[in-house]
Amino acid sequence: MTDNVQMSTAMASHLFVALQTFPCEVQTTTPGLLLTRSLFFSSGNNSSVLVMTVGNSSVLTCPLKGNITLLTWTVTPKAGGPCTLVYRIDTNMTHRTNCSDNINWTFRAGLPPALEIRQVGIAQEGNYSCEMASAEGNFQKMYHLTVLAPPRLSLSCDEQGSPVCEAAAGKPPAQLSWLPESSSTAEEKCHDNGTVTVLSKFTACSTNVTNVTTCMVSHPAGNWSQSIACCPSGELLFVRLVFRALCSPLFMHQANMRGTGRIAARNVQLSFQ
């Protein structure tokens, strides 16, 4: 999808902070719905920030000035070598060097040539610079591309019957919270591709709360939630606690010792008969 949104400088600053700390306000709260539009905002000095979600597409344009003779796009990703695309207007010739298949020129009727990024991936994150050569001089336009990776949400019960929520491979890391509220702390695991998996365990199971808990995931690419019934309530919790106590190693050891003592005493009693 190539629907772009132009943003004011004030909104740009708010969004940049949001991407670093908490979900931006432009996101929908509909479960499973991702950010499906590319977000542009100007950061001054003829430079813009572009925010995209993995798998989406966008078109980058250069503000043409005068009679352009040469257009050059230089892509400098955070990882890997640079990519260059050149278009000569006088000969209608294009040339590309070291560019991935999903980055290429796009030519649209009545519009100047532009750069298209199709189904963006984390590897495409970096700087995109457009240089224009004309009779009036040389001009440059810079885009700083940030790629969001929505996390994969999973919710399960561990061996102790506590809910465990996982937001896997998100970029940036997802924020996890619980309903009812819990004082659980989240653990993070970083991956080589820049994504982070966040794991949180619900630790407030008791007879005072419902046995249904909800994990809520907040992320700049979207918000999700899932519910599960792990925590026992009322009599079931009491039975489970008693069962755990009876099956504990200490209790089993004491029971075995008592059983061994009774057998020994019985054998001694029989030997005197």
LINHU-V876147 format. One record per helix or strand of 2 or more residues. SS is the DSSP state (H for helix, E for strand). FROM is the first residue (numbers start at 1). TO is the last residue. If there is no record, write none. Layout:
# LINHU-V876147
((SS:FROM:TO) (SS:FROM:TO))
This chain:
# LINHU-V876147
((E:4:7) (H:9:21) (E:38:44) (E:47:53) (E:58:60) (E:68:77) (E:83:88) (E:93:97) (E:103:106) (E:114:117) (H:122:124) (E:126:134) (E:137:149) (E:152:157) (E:163:171) (E:175:179) (E:186:190) (E:196:201) (E:212:219) (E:222:229) (H:235:246) (H:249:271))
